């Protein structure tokens, strides 16, 4: 199932290296530099590769960009992530 995620990389070189694992039908949109990080929104056609895990961010939905038609899936995943985070801190 396609997956929409948001990422913040410490540098463009790190982003470029990590994005070498993108598949042909994945879609990466550069958002520019935000708070000193190089940011991208990526719509994966499947599960995101593990190389992206350290760079995932969860801004309050939906941030500055969204993929048309994927807002609902991102919001559900965002809510699940925050619910899990809250349970871990209890």
C-alpha positions, 0 to 999 in steps of 0.5 A: 500500500502506498505510504505518505511520510515527511522527512527532515535530513541534516544535510542535502548530502544525507538526503541525496544518499538516502534517496538513492533507495527510492523506487521508480514510482516513489515521488519525492517533493523537496520542501526546502530548508526548514529549521536548519533541516533539508525537508522532503515529503515522499509518497512511497508506492510501498513501505518506506525503506529502513534507510529513511527511518532516522529522518522521519518527522511528524509535524501536525497534519499536514504541514506545508505540503500534502499529496492530493488524496493522501491527507486522510492516510497521513492523518490516521498514521499521525494520530497512531504515531502520537497515540503510541508515543503517549502510551510509551511515556505513561 
